[in-house]
Amino acid sequence: MLGLLEAREKRVREAVARLREEAERGPAALGDAERTLERLVNARVTVAEVLAGPPFPDAVAQPVVELGEQAIQLPAAGEGVHAPIRR
């Protein structure tokens, strides 16, 4: 009878040791998963903001190109400038 109890105690001790190891790995895995989730949420929010366009209508109305000391203001897309179509 004592031999059976000792064998069972040994199995339970091994199970406890395995569970302790898993419990120690758990917080690290949870932290990694939470950081990944936060990065994905931030990426989705950033993409949604970019796709929504500028926050203010005049924020990117007309691009400016600087050439040395000169600055040339380019017309906004679709604003009266048309390139000829060559065939």
C-alpha positions as CSV (number, residue, x, y, z in Angstrom):
1,M,0.0,0.0,0.0
2,L,2.8,2.5,0.9
3,G,4.4,1.8,-2.5
4,L,1.3,2.8,-4.3
5,L,1.0,6.0,-2.3
6,E,4.6,6.8,-3.0
7,A,4.2,6.2,-6.7
8,R,1.1,8.4,-6.8
9,E,2.9,11.1,-4.8
10,K,5.8,11.1,-7.3
11,R,3.4,11.5,-10.3
12,V,1.6,14.4,-8.5
13,R,4.9,16.1,-7.7
14,E,5.9,15.8,-11.4
15,A,2.6,17.3,-12.4
16,V,3.0,20.1,-10.0
17,A,6.5,20.8,-11.3
18,R,5.1,20.9,-14.9
19,L,2.3,23.2,-13.9
20,R,4.7,25.6,-12.2
21,E,6.8,25.8,-15.3
22,E,3.7,26.5,-17.4
23,A,2.6,29.1,-14.9
24,E,5.9,30.9,-15.2
25,R,5.8,30.9,-19.0
26,G,2.2,32.2,-19.0
27,P,2.8,35.8,-18.0
28,A,5.6,36.2,-20.6
29,A,3.3,34.7,-23.3
30,L,0.5,36.9,-22.2
31,G,2.7,40.0,-22.3
32,D,3.9,39.1,-25.8
33,A,0.3,38.6,-27.0
34,E,-0.8,41.9,-25.4
35,R,2.1,43.8,-27.1
36,T,1.2,42.2,-30.5
37,L,-2.4,43.2,-30.0
38,E,-1.5,46.8,-29.2
39,R,0.8,47.0,-32.3
40,L,-2.0,45.7,-34.5
41,V,-4.6,48.1,-33.1
42,N,-2.2,51.0,-33.6
43,A,-1.5,49.9,-37.1
44,R,-5.2,49.6,-37.9
45,V,-5.9,53.1,-36.4
46,T,-3.0,54.6,-38.4
47,V,-4.1,53.1,-41.7
48,A,-7.7,54.2,-41.1
49,E,-6.5,57.8,-40.4
50,V,-4.3,57.8,-43.6
51,L,-7.1,56.5,-45.7
52,A,-9.5,59.1,-44.3
53,G,-7.3,61.8,-45.7
54,P,-5.9,64.9,-44.1
55,P,-7.5,66.0,-40.8
56,F,-8.1,69.5,-42.2
57,P,-9.3,70.3,-45.7
58,D,-6.4,72.7,-46.3
59,A,-3.7,70.5,-44.7
60,V,-2.4,69.2,-48.0
61,A,-4.1,71.4,-50.5
62,Q,-1.2,72.2,-52.8
63,P,2.2,70.7,-52.7
64,V,5.3,73.0,-52.8
65,V,8.5,72.0,-54.6
66,E,11.7,73.9,-53.6
67,L,14.3,74.3,-56.4
68,G,17.3,76.0,-54.9
69,E,16.1,79.4,-53.7
70,Q,12.8,79.2,-55.7
71,A,9.7,77.5,-54.4
72,I,7.1,76.4,-56.9
73,Q,3.5,75.7,-55.8
74,L,2.1,72.8,-57.8
75,P,-1.6,72.7,-58.5
76,A,-3.7,70.2,-56.5
77,A,-4.7,67.0,-58.2
78,G,-7.4,67.5,-60.8
79,E,-7.1,71.3,-60.6
80,G,-7.2,72.6,-64.2
81,V,-3.9,71.0,-65.4
82,H,-4.2,68.3,-68.0
83,A,-1.5,66.5,-69.7
84,P,-2.0,65.7,-73.4
85,I,-2.7,62.1,-74.2
86,R,-0.1,60.7,-76.6
87,R,-1.0,57.8,-78.8
